[in-house]
Amino acid sequence: MSTFTTTTTQAAPRVEAFINGSGVIVSARGPGNLHLLSYASNSGLPDVYGSISAKPNVTGNDDVTRFMISDSYTYTEYAFYWDGNDEAVCGIGLDLVRSPVGTSWKQATIINFGGTQFGSGDVTSFVNKTTSVQKDNEITAFVIPDHLL
């Protein structure tokens, strides 16, 4: 008669967005723009939104651009989407879990500071507020050159 020993392994803790340097990574295929909304300021600043274009000449990859969405300690919520014709996925830091990226402000991908999972929702009311500030090419999203991967 054989005896089996079972062991229980604990799942690795999920990575928290923007904690200990774990930014949100977006990988997007083809030309397009990554749009980002930073909102719900903990110090009363206006919501900020804008976009940054894919830069295949910077990444050396004609097909895929990787972006890092960084945090600002002033904002507690982030929403983003990809307007290209091809796919885009996102993850948190080195976490292996990837999620599809939204395609408009009505179907944006959402994550909060310290969050471990992405959600989706309509954030047009934040973008359309008269106090929101548009800052294309001045948002906290950056293209990651391939030589840094």
C-alpha positions as CSV (number, residue, x, y, z in Angstrom):
1,M,0.0,0.0,0.0
2,S,1.4,3.4,-1.0
3,T,1.3,6.5,1.1
4,F,0.9,9.9,-0.5
5,T,1.7,13.1,1.1
6,T,-0.1,16.1,0.0
7,T,1.2,19.6,0.4
8,T,-0.7,22.8,0.1
9,T,0.9,25.7,-1.8
10,Q,-0.3,29.2,-1.4
11,A,-1.0,31.2,-4.5
12,A,1.5,34.0,-5.0
13,P,0.1,37.3,-3.8
14,R,-1.1,39.5,-6.6
15,V,1.0,42.5,-7.5
16,E,-0.4,45.9,-6.4
17,A,-0.6,48.6,-9.0
18,F,1.9,51.5,-8.4
19,I,3.2,50.0,-5.1
20,N,7.0,49.4,-4.9
21,G,7.5,50.4,-8.5
22,S,4.9,48.1,-10.1
23,G,3.5,50.3,-12.8
24,V,0.8,49.3,-15.3
25,I,2.3,47.9,-18.5
26,V,0.3,48.1,-21.8
27,S,1.5,46.2,-24.8
28,A,-0.3,47.4,-28.0
29,R,0.0,46.1,-31.6
30,G,0.1,48.4,-34.6
31,P,-0.4,52.2,-34.8
32,G,-2.6,54.0,-32.4
33,N,-2.8,56.0,-29.2
34,L,-2.9,55.1,-25.6
35,H,-5.4,57.4,-23.8
36,L,-5.1,57.9,-20.0
37,L,-7.3,59.6,-17.4
38,S,-5.9,60.3,-13.9
39,Y,-8.8,61.2,-11.6
40,A,-10.1,61.2,-8.0
41,S,-7.4,63.5,-6.7
42,N,-6.7,63.2,-2.9
43,S,-5.6,66.9,-2.9
44,G,-8.4,68.5,-5.0
45,L,-6.5,68.8,-8.3
46,P,-8.6,68.6,-11.5
47,D,-8.8,65.3,-13.4
48,V,-6.2,65.1,-16.2
49,Y,-6.5,63.2,-19.4
50,G,-4.6,62.9,-22.7
51,S,-2.9,60.5,-25.0
52,I,0.5,59.3,-26.2
53,S,1.1,57.7,-29.6
54,A,2.7,54.4,-30.4
55,K,6.3,55.0,-31.4
56,P,7.7,52.0,-33.4
57,N,10.8,53.9,-34.4
58,V,11.7,54.3,-30.7
59,T,11.0,50.8,-29.8
60,G,12.7,49.2,-32.8
61,N,9.6,47.0,-33.2
62,D,7.4,47.9,-36.1
63,D,4.5,46.0,-34.6
64,V,4.3,46.3,-30.8
65,T,4.7,49.3,-28.5
66,R,5.0,48.9,-24.8
67,F,3.9,51.6,-22.5
68,M,4.4,52.2,-18.8
69,I,1.6,54.0,-17.0
70,S,3.1,55.6,-13.9
71,D,1.2,56.9,-10.9
72,S,1.0,60.3,-9.4
73,Y,0.5,60.2,-5.6
74,T,-2.2,62.9,-6.1
75,Y,-4.6,60.6,-8.0
76,T,-6.2,57.4,-6.7
77,E,-8.0,56.2,-9.9
78,Y,-6.7,55.6,-13.4
79,A,-8.6,54.7,-16.6
80,F,-7.2,54.1,-20.1
81,Y,-7.9,52.8,-23.5
82,W,-6.2,52.0,-26.8
83,D,-7.6,53.5,-30.0
84,G,-5.6,51.4,-32.5
85,N,-7.2,48.8,-34.9
86,D,-5.3,46.0,-33.3
87,E,-5.2,44.5,-29.8
88,A,-3.7,45.8,-26.6
89,V,-3.3,44.0,-23.3
90,C,-2.2,45.3,-19.8
91,G,-0.7,43.9,-16.7
92,I,0.7,45.1,-13.4
93,G,4.5,45.1,-13.1
94,L,6.0,41.7,-13.5
95,D,2.7,39.9,-12.8
96,L,2.0,37.3,-15.5
97,V,-1.7,38.0,-15.7
98,R,-2.7,40.1,-18.7
99,S,-6.1,41.7,-19.5
100,P,-7.5,43.2,-22.6
101,V,-7.5,47.0,-22.8
102,G,-10.6,49.0,-23.4
103,T,-11.4,50.7,-26.7
104,S,-13.0,54.0,-25.6
105,W,-13.8,56.2,-22.6
106,K,-17.2,54.4,-22.5
107,Q,-15.4,51.0,-22.2
108,A,-12.2,52.0,-20.5
109,T,-9.9,49.8,-18.4
110,I,-9.8,51.0,-14.8
111,I,-7.5,50.4,-11.9
112,N,-7.1,52.2,-8.6
113,F,-3.8,52.9,-6.7
114,G,-2.9,49.7,-5.0
115,G,-5.4,47.7,-6.9
116,T,-4.7,44.1,-7.9
117,Q,-7.2,43.6,-10.7
118,F,-8.4,45.7,-13.7
119,G,-12.0,46.6,-14.1
120,S,-13.9,48.3,-16.9
121,G,-16.4,51.1,-17.1
122,D,-17.7,54.3,-18.6
123,V,-15.5,57.3,-17.5
124,T,-16.9,59.9,-20.0
125,S,-18.4,61.9,-17.2
126,F,-14.9,62.5,-15.7
127,V,-13.4,63.4,-19.1
128,N,-16.3,65.7,-20.0
129,K,-16.2,67.7,-16.7
130,T,-15.6,71.4,-17.3
131,T,-12.8,71.2,-14.7
132,S,-10.9,68.3,-16.4
133,V,-7.6,69.2,-18.1
134,Q,-6.5,67.7,-21.4
135,K,-2.7,67.2,-21.7
136,D,-1.8,65.2,-24.8
137,N,1.8,64.0,-24.6
138,E,2.0,65.2,-21.0
139,I,0.3,62.3,-19.2
140,T,2.0,59.8,-16.9
141,A,2.4,57.2,-19.6
142,F,5.7,56.5,-21.3
143,V,6.9,54.4,-24.2
144,I,9.3,51.7,-23.1
145,P,12.2,51.3,-25.6
146,D,12.8,47.6,-26.5
147,H,16.4,47.7,-25.2
148,L,15.1,48.3,-21.7
149,L,13.0,45.1,-21.7
